[in-house]
Amino acid sequence: MLELGPEPGSPEYAAWMKEKAGETPRPLRSIRCQPVKTVPPHHAPVRMASGGDIAEIFGDPAEKGNFVIGYTREQGHPVCIDLEKFVQRSAGVFGATGTGKSFLTRILLAGLMHHNRASVLVFDMHNEYGFNDTASDTGLRVIGLKTKFSSRVRIVGLGAGAAIRNNTPDFNLEIAMSDITAADIELLTGELNLRETTPTVLHALVKSFGGHWFRQFKEMNREEVEIEDEKGKIRRVPHPESVAAWANDNGVNVVAAEGLHDKLRRLFDKPYIVEKPAADSLGQMIDSLENGKHVILSFGNFETDLDYLFVSNLLTRKIRDAWERNTNSFRSTGKDEPRQLVIVVEEAHKLLNREMAGQTAFATIAREMRKYYVTLLIIDQRPSQIYDEVMSQLGTRISGWLGDEDDIHAVLSGLAGREALRGMLARLQPKEEVLLLGWGVPMPLPVKSRRYDDNFWRELFGAGGKKDEAQIMKELGY
């Protein structure tokens, strides 16, 4: 519904605008365009929407901060999302396998980087986003974000000497043993098949060794030694530096302690977990994000669920703590406002399912970190497996075709007019169309998504793909 108001330029128009906008300045379209309150009567005149109508509702592509995400299906008019509004709340990109979620995510990230609306941290489990790649279905080259934003994107490889698709990362990430907490281990209960006794053993380890518990536990052995008792008989007892000896000394069940030691061998053997990292790579990542750069953490050869769950949650916990400190400092002093941060999580159902959502740092971010300038962008093919409390916190949802009824229900949960939206989702063309929903767009709309190709980059950077002086200076951080 379009509210016209008084004649533009008249004193009445200025007063009307001020009254509508309130104390917070808003774009003209958000003042004039309001949700329909009544259904038009039968035989009311109807016409196809023009490009001007679409721009009136979704924003003019020429205006700063408006990013073209796709085009109307009937006439090909550009449809924008407001990037500043988009990053204010967590968002999700959904679609069945093979519907182009990764390409759509690349398009969104390129828009955020080009328009400098937020710093981006990508947990790149399959090494797709940083360096150039080849599309599995077409065999065509896929441009990596590092190629186009070379000075503003830092590629981080997991583990010393890691190489990403035969490319050398900007620096490597090693995790210090002292950074690992008991909560990080408890998060892996499902993956490591930990028992209900695990929290008790972990608590005793932390109480015994403090922040060095992981190293001390790793160095314990499982050996026995022979001793001669008072009667001259030889008997075997736990080695003084064994798990059993520690358990006996600290009132811990020996079987439970040795069981946990066995389960943690999968982490003990990870080469990226070291006693003393060669450099403060975690600090470098946080500094880069705070200073307007973007970080893509490529997991390299460490592509198991255990690696992804452990590393992504530990790093997110550290980064969340840093942003909370920065925000509290800003609210106390009014200086150095934190930079907006978007954390991109692939296969989000592994981290945000019902069993794990209460323990991960990601669930906390989805629920309450918006006030600390941190939001999530989750990418998943099975939204029905994501905890419904997390799904309800997502502001903008961009969904490709979904075949499972439970997944469709999950994407549309909490939205009005779900039956009509269900019909829109069911009629989407795979790999070509997506449905825009929620906070970042004024109304739900199916669109033809942009293609991630050379033409996209020409349109993003301007004619011929050349960058102007302002863009070059922005990429350099000035």
C-alpha positions as CSV (number, residue, x, y, z in Angstrom):
1,M,0.0,0.0,0.0
2,L,1.5,3.3,-1.1
3,E,0.7,6.3,1.1
4,L,1.2,9.5,-1.0
5,G,0.8,12.2,1.5
6,P,0.8,16.0,0.7
7,E,2.3,17.5,-2.4
8,P,6.1,17.1,-2.3
9,G,7.9,20.3,-1.6
10,S,5.0,21.9,0.4
11,P,5.3,22.8,4.1
12,E,2.7,20.2,4.8
13,Y,4.8,17.5,3.1
14,A,7.8,18.3,5.4
15,A,5.6,18.1,8.5
16,W,4.1,14.9,7.3
17,M,7.5,13.3,6.6
18,K,8.7,14.4,10.1
19,E,5.6,12.9,11.7
20,K,5.9,9.6,9.8
21,A,9.7,9.2,10.3
22,G,9.6,9.9,14.0
23,E,12.9,10.5,15.8
24,T,14.8,7.9,13.7
25,P,15.5,8.9,10.0
26,R,14.3,6.3,7.6
27,P,14.3,5.8,3.9
28,L,11.3,7.4,2.1
29,R,10.1,4.0,0.8
30,S,9.8,2.6,4.4
31,I,7.6,5.6,5.3
32,R,5.4,5.6,2.2
33,C,5.1,1.8,1.6
34,Q,3.0,0.0,4.2
35,P,1.5,-3.5,4.4
36,V,-1.9,-3.8,2.8
37,K,-4.7,-3.6,5.4
38,T,-7.7,-4.2,3.0
39,V,-8.1,-6.5,0.0
40,P,-8.9,-4.6,-3.2
41,P,-12.5,-5.1,-4.3
42,H,-13.6,-7.2,-7.3
43,H,-13.0,-5.5,-10.7
44,A,-10.4,-3.1,-9.3
45,P,-7.9,-2.0,-12.0
46,V,-4.8,-4.1,-12.0
47,R,-1.5,-3.9,-13.8
48,M,2.0,-5.5,-13.8
49,A,4.5,-3.8,-11.5
50,S,7.0,-1.6,-13.2
51,G,10.6,-1.2,-12.4
52,G,9.7,2.0,-10.5
53,D,7.2,0.1,-8.4
54,I,9.7,-2.5,-7.4
55,A,12.3,0.2,-6.6
56,E,9.7,2.0,-4.5
57,I,9.2,-1.1,-2.3
58,F,12.6,-2.8,-2.3
59,G,14.9,0.1,-2.9
60,D,16.6,1.8,-5.9
61,P,19.8,-0.1,-7.0
62,A,21.5,3.3,-7.5
63,E,21.1,4.2,-3.8
64,K,24.0,3.4,-1.5
65,G,23.6,0.3,0.6
66,N,21.0,-1.3,-1.7
67,F,22.3,-4.5,-3.2
68,V,20.6,-6.4,-6.1
69,I,20.0,-10.0,-5.0
70,G,17.9,-11.0,-8.0
71,Y,15.3,-10.0,-10.5
72,T,11.5,-10.3,-10.7
73,R,10.5,-13.5,-12.5
74,E,8.0,-11.9,-15.0
75,Q,9.8,-8.8,-16.2
76,G,13.3,-8.9,-14.8
77,H,13.2,-5.8,-12.6
78,P,16.1,-5.7,-10.1
79,V,15.2,-6.5,-6.5
80,C,17.4,-5.1,-3.7
81,I,18.0,-5.9,-0.1
82,D,19.1,-3.2,2.3
83,L,22.5,-4.5,3.5
84,E,22.6,-2.3,6.6
85,K,19.3,-3.7,7.7
86,F,20.3,-7.2,6.6
87,V,23.3,-7.4,9.0
88,Q,21.4,-6.1,12.0
89,R,19.8,-9.6,12.6
90,S,21.0,-13.1,11.9
91,A,20.0,-14.5,8.5
92,G,19.8,-17.9,6.8
93,V,20.3,-19.3,3.3
94,F,18.4,-22.5,2.7
95,G,17.9,-24.9,-0.1
96,A,18.1,-28.6,-1.0
97,T,21.5,-30.0,-2.1
98,G,22.5,-28.7,-5.5
99,T,20.3,-25.6,-5.5
100,G,23.2,-23.1,-5.5
101,K,23.4,-22.1,-1.8
102,S,27.1,-21.6,-2.0
103,F,26.9,-19.4,-5.0
104,L,24.1,-17.3,-3.5
105,T,26.2,-17.0,-0.3
106,R,29.2,-15.8,-2.4
107,I,27.0,-13.2,-4.0
108,L,25.8,-11.9,-0.5
109,L,29.4,-11.9,0.9
110,A,30.7,-10.0,-2.2
111,G,27.9,-7.4,-1.6
112,L,28.8,-7.0,2.1
113,M,32.5,-6.7,1.3
114,H,32.1,-4.3,-1.6
115,H,29.7,-2.0,0.2
116,N,31.7,-2.3,3.5
117,R,28.7,-3.0,5.6
118,A,30.3,-5.5,8.0
119,S,33.3,-7.6,8.7
120,V,32.8,-11.2,7.7
121,L,34.2,-14.4,9.3
122,V,33.6,-17.5,7.2
123,F,34.1,-21.0,8.5
124,D,34.9,-22.6,5.1
125,M,34.6,-26.3,5.8
126,H,35.0,-27.3,2.2
127,N,37.5,-24.7,1.1
128,E,35.0,-23.1,-1.4
129,Y,35.0,-19.3,-0.7
130,G,38.6,-18.1,-0.6
131,F,40.5,-19.1,-3.7
132,N,39.3,-19.8,-7.2
133,D,37.5,-23.1,-7.7
134,T,35.8,-25.2,-10.4
135,A,32.1,-25.8,-10.4
136,S,31.3,-29.5,-10.0
137,D,28.3,-29.5,-12.4
138,T,29.5,-27.2,-15.2
139,G,33.3,-27.4,-14.9
140,L,33.5,-23.6,-15.2
141,R,35.9,-21.5,-13.1
142,V,34.4,-20.0,-9.9
143,I,36.1,-16.8,-8.8
144,G,37.2,-16.8,-5.1
145,L,36.6,-13.8,-2.9
146,K,40.3,-13.5,-2.3
147,T,40.8,-12.9,-6.0
148,K,38.5,-9.9,-6.1
149,F,39.1,-8.4,-2.6
150,S,42.8,-9.4,-2.3
151,S,43.8,-6.7,0.2
152,R,40.7,-7.0,2.4
153,V,40.3,-10.7,2.6
154,R,42.7,-12.8,4.8
155,I,42.8,-16.5,4.1
156,V,43.7,-18.5,7.2
157,G,44.7,-22.2,7.0
158,L,44.1,-24.6,9.9
159,G,47.4,-26.0,11.1
160,A,51.0,-25.2,10.5
161,G,52.1,-25.4,6.8
162,A,48.5,-25.9,5.6
163,A,47.9,-25.2,1.9
164,I,44.5,-24.5,0.4
165,R,44.0,-26.0,-3.1
166,N,47.8,-25.6,-3.6
167,N,47.6,-22.0,-2.5
168,T,49.4,-20.5,0.5
169,P,47.1,-18.9,3.0
170,D,47.9,-15.4,4.5
171,F,48.7,-17.1,7.8
172,N,48.0,-20.4,9.7
173,L,45.9,-21.0,12.7
174,E,47.2,-23.1,15.6
175,I,45.2,-23.6,18.8
176,A,47.0,-23.4,22.1
177,M,46.1,-26.2,24.6
178,S,45.6,-23.6,27.3
179,D,42.7,-22.1,25.2
180,I,40.7,-25.3,25.4
181,T,38.0,-25.3,28.2
182,A,35.9,-28.1,29.6
183,A,32.9,-26.6,27.9
184,D,34.6,-27.1,24.5
185,I,34.9,-30.8,25.2
186,E,31.4,-31.2,26.5
187,L,30.2,-29.8,23.2
188,L,31.6,-32.9,21.5
189,T,29.5,-35.3,23.5
190,G,27.7,-36.6,20.5
191,E,30.7,-36.7,18.1
192,L,33.0,-38.4,20.7
193,N,30.3,-40.5,22.3
194,L,31.1,-39.2,25.7
195,R,29.4,-40.6,28.8
196,E,27.4,-38.8,31.5
197,T,30.5,-39.0,33.8
198,T,32.5,-36.7,31.5
199,P,31.6,-33.4,33.2
200,T,32.7,-34.8,36.6
201,V,36.1,-35.9,35.2
202,L,36.6,-32.6,33.4
203,H,35.8,-30.6,36.5
204,A,38.3,-32.6,38.5
205,L,41.0,-32.1,35.8
206,V,40.4,-28.3,35.8
207,K,40.5,-28.2,39.5
208,S,43.8,-30.2,39.5
209,F,45.6,-28.4,36.7
210,G,43.8,-25.2,36.0
211,G,44.3,-23.9,32.4
212,H,46.9,-26.5,31.6
213,W,44.5,-29.5,32.2
214,F,44.4,-30.5,28.5
215,R,48.2,-30.8,28.2
216,Q,48.5,-32.6,31.6
217,F,45.8,-35.1,30.7
218,K,47.3,-35.7,27.3
219,E,50.7,-36.5,28.8
220,M,49.3,-39.0,31.3
221,N,50.1,-42.7,30.5
222,R,48.2,-45.9,31.0
223,E,51.1,-47.9,32.3
224,E,51.6,-50.0,35.5
225,V,54.7,-50.6,37.6
226,E,55.7,-53.6,39.7
227,I,56.3,-53.0,43.4
228,E,57.2,-55.4,46.2
229,D,55.0,-55.3,49.3
230,E,56.0,-55.9,52.9
231,K,55.6,-59.6,52.5
232,G,57.9,-59.7,49.5
233,K,55.2,-60.3,47.0
234,I,55.3,-58.5,43.6
235,R,52.2,-56.7,42.6
236,R,51.3,-54.3,39.8
237,V,50.0,-50.7,40.6
238,P,49.3,-47.7,38.4
239,H,52.3,-45.7,37.2
240,P,52.6,-42.5,39.2
241,E,52.0,-40.4,36.0
242,S,49.1,-42.6,34.8
243,V,45.4,-41.7,34.4
244,A,44.5,-44.2,37.1
245,A,47.0,-42.8,39.6
246,W,45.6,-39.3,39.1
247,A,42.0,-40.6,39.4
248,N,42.8,-42.4,42.6
249,D,44.5,-39.4,44.1
250,N,41.5,-37.1,43.3
251,G,38.6,-39.3,44.1
252,V,37.6,-39.8,40.4
253,N,36.3,-43.1,39.0
254,V,39.2,-44.8,37.3
255,V,37.1,-46.3,34.5
256,A,35.5,-43.0,33.8
257,A,38.8,-41.2,33.6
258,E,40.4,-43.8,31.4
259,G,37.4,-43.8,29.2
260,L,37.6,-40.1,28.7
261,H,41.3,-40.3,28.0
262,D,40.6,-42.9,25.3
263,K,37.9,-40.7,23.7
264,L,40.1,-37.6,23.7
265,R,42.8,-39.4,21.8
266,R,41.1,-38.1,18.6
267,L,41.8,-34.6,19.8
268,F,45.2,-35.3,21.3
269,D,46.4,-36.3,17.8
270,K,45.3,-33.2,16.0
271,P,48.4,-31.4,14.7
272,Y,46.7,-28.0,14.9
273,I,46.5,-28.2,18.7
274,V,49.9,-27.3,20.1
275,E,51.3,-26.3,23.5
276,K,52.8,-23.1,22.2
277,P,51.6,-21.7,18.8
278,A,54.3,-20.2,16.6
279,A,52.3,-16.9,16.5
280,D,49.2,-15.4,18.0
281,S,47.1,-16.3,15.0
282,L,43.8,-16.0,16.9
283,G,44.7,-12.5,17.9
284,Q,45.6,-11.7,14.3
285,M,42.1,-12.9,13.2
286,I,40.4,-10.7,15.8
287,D,42.5,-7.7,14.9
288,S,41.7,-8.1,11.2
289,L,38.0,-8.3,11.8
290,E,38.0,-5.3,14.2
291,N,39.9,-3.3,11.5
292,G,37.4,-3.9,8.7
293,K,39.1,-6.9,7.1
294,H,37.4,-10.2,6.3
295,V,38.6,-13.6,7.4
296,I,38.0,-16.9,5.7
297,L,39.1,-19.9,7.8
298,S,39.7,-22.8,5.4
299,F,39.9,-26.2,7.1
300,G,42.2,-27.7,4.4
301,N,42.5,-31.4,5.0
302,F,40.7,-31.3,8.3
303,E,37.2,-31.8,7.0
304,T,35.7,-34.1,9.6
305,D,32.7,-33.1,11.7
306,L,34.9,-33.2,14.8
307,D,37.3,-30.6,13.4
308,Y,34.5,-28.4,12.3
309,L,32.5,-28.6,15.6
310,F,35.6,-28.1,17.8
311,V,37.4,-25.3,16.0
312,S,34.4,-23.2,14.9
313,N,32.8,-23.2,18.4
314,L,36.1,-22.4,20.2
315,L,37.0,-19.6,17.9
316,T,33.5,-18.2,18.0
317,R,33.5,-18.2,21.8
318,K,36.8,-16.2,21.8
319,I,35.5,-13.7,19.2
320,R,32.2,-13.3,21.0
321,D,34.0,-12.5,24.2
322,A,36.1,-9.8,22.4
323,W,33.0,-8.2,20.9
324,E,31.2,-8.1,24.2
325,R,34.2,-6.4,25.8
326,N,34.4,-3.9,23.0
327,T,30.7,-3.1,23.2
328,N,30.7,-2.7,26.9
329,S,33.7,-0.3,26.6
330,F,31.9,1.6,23.9
331,R,28.8,2.0,26.0
332,S,30.9,3.2,29.0
333,T,33.1,5.7,27.1
334,G,31.3,6.4,23.9
335,K,34.5,5.8,21.9
336,D,35.5,3.2,19.3
337,E,32.1,1.7,18.4
338,P,32.6,-2.0,17.5
339,R,32.4,-2.9,13.9
340,Q,29.4,-5.0,12.8
341,L,30.5,-8.7,12.4
342,V,28.8,-11.4,10.4
343,I,29.8,-15.0,11.1
344,V,29.1,-17.4,8.2
345,V,28.4,-21.0,9.3
346,E,28.0,-23.9,6.8
347,E,26.0,-27.0,7.6
348,A,24.5,-25.2,10.6
349,H,22.4,-28.1,11.7
350,K,25.5,-29.8,13.0
351,L,26.1,-26.9,15.4
352,L,22.5,-25.7,16.0
353,N,20.4,-28.9,16.4
354,R,18.2,-29.4,19.4
355,E,20.8,-31.3,21.4
356,M,23.7,-28.9,20.9
357,A,22.0,-25.5,20.5
358,G,22.0,-24.8,24.2
359,Q,25.8,-25.3,24.5
360,T,27.3,-23.7,21.4
361,A,28.4,-20.1,21.1
362,F,26.4,-19.8,17.9
363,A,23.0,-20.3,19.6
364,T,23.9,-17.5,22.0
365,I,24.8,-15.2,19.1
366,A,21.5,-16.0,17.4
367,R,19.5,-15.2,20.5
368,E,21.2,-12.2,22.0
369,M,24.4,-11.0,20.3
370,R,22.6,-8.5,18.0
371,K,23.1,-5.9,20.7
372,Y,26.8,-6.7,20.7
373,Y,27.2,-6.1,16.9
374,V,27.5,-9.8,16.0
375,T,25.0,-11.8,13.8
376,L,25.1,-15.1,12.0
377,L,24.6,-16.1,8.4
378,I,23.8,-19.8,8.4
379,I,23.7,-22.0,5.3
380,D,22.0,-25.3,5.4
381,Q,20.1,-27.9,3.4
382,R,18.2,-29.3,6.3
383,P,16.6,-26.3,8.2
384,S,14.2,-28.7,10.0
385,Q,17.1,-30.1,12.0
386,I,18.0,-26.6,13.3
387,Y,16.6,-25.9,16.8
388,D,13.3,-24.0,16.4
389,E,14.3,-21.4,18.9
390,V,17.2,-20.5,16.7
391,M,15.2,-20.5,13.6
392,S,12.7,-18.0,15.2
393,Q,15.5,-15.5,15.7
394,L,16.5,-15.3,12.1
395,G,15.6,-12.0,10.6
396,T,16.1,-12.5,6.8
397,R,15.6,-15.9,5.2
398,I,16.6,-16.7,1.6
399,S,15.4,-20.1,0.5
400,G,15.8,-22.0,-2.7
401,W,13.8,-25.1,-3.6
402,L,13.1,-27.5,-0.7
403,G,11.6,-30.9,-1.3
404,D,11.0,-32.0,2.3
405,E,7.8,-30.9,4.0
406,D,9.5,-30.5,7.4
407,D,12.2,-28.3,5.9
408,I,9.6,-26.1,4.3
409,H,7.7,-25.8,7.6
410,A,10.9,-24.8,9.4
411,V,11.8,-22.0,6.9
412,L,8.3,-20.6,7.2
413,S,8.0,-20.9,10.9
414,G,6.9,-17.7,12.7
415,L,5.8,-16.0,9.5
416,A,2.3,-14.8,8.6
417,G,0.5,-16.2,5.6
418,R,2.4,-19.5,5.6
419,E,0.1,-21.3,3.2
420,A,0.6,-18.8,0.5
421,L,4.4,-18.8,1.1
422,R,4.4,-22.6,1.0
423,G,2.9,-22.4,-2.5
424,M,5.6,-19.9,-3.6
425,L,8.4,-22.3,-2.2
426,A,6.9,-25.3,-4.0
427,R,6.9,-23.6,-7.4
428,L,10.5,-22.4,-7.3
429,Q,12.8,-23.5,-10.1
430,P,15.9,-25.3,-8.7
431,K,19.2,-23.4,-9.2
432,E,17.4,-20.4,-10.6
433,E,14.9,-18.9,-8.1
434,V,14.8,-18.1,-4.4
435,L,12.2,-16.8,-2.1
436,L,13.1,-13.7,-0.1
437,L,11.5,-13.5,3.4
438,G,11.6,-11.6,6.6
439,W,13.4,-8.7,8.2
440,G,15.7,-7.6,5.3
441,V,12.9,-7.3,2.7
442,P,9.6,-5.4,2.9
443,M,7.5,-8.3,1.7
444,P,8.0,-11.9,0.6
445,L,8.9,-12.2,-3.1
446,P,10.2,-15.1,-5.3
447,V,13.0,-13.8,-7.6
448,K,15.5,-15.1,-10.1
449,S,18.8,-15.1,-8.3
450,R,21.8,-13.4,-9.8
451,R,24.3,-15.5,-11.5
452,Y,27.8,-15.7,-10.0
453,D,29.8,-15.1,-13.1
454,D,32.0,-12.5,-14.8
455,N,29.0,-10.3,-15.5
456,F,28.2,-10.2,-11.8
457,W,31.7,-8.8,-11.1
458,R,31.4,-6.2,-13.9
459,E,28.1,-5.0,-12.5
460,L,29.5,-4.9,-9.0
461,F,32.7,-3.0,-9.7
462,G,31.4,-1.0,-12.7
463,A,31.9,-1.1,-16.5
464,G,34.8,-3.3,-17.6
465,G,35.3,-4.5,-14.0
466,K,37.7,-1.7,-13.3
467,K,37.8,-0.3,-9.7
468,D,37.7,3.4,-9.2
469,E,40.0,5.2,-6.8
470,A,37.5,5.2,-4.0
471,Q,37.1,1.4,-4.3
472,I,40.8,0.8,-4.3
473,M,41.3,3.0,-1.2
474,K,38.4,1.3,0.5
475,E,40.0,-2.1,-0.1
476,L,43.3,-0.9,1.3
477,G,41.5,0.1,4.5
478,Y,41.4,3.9,4.1
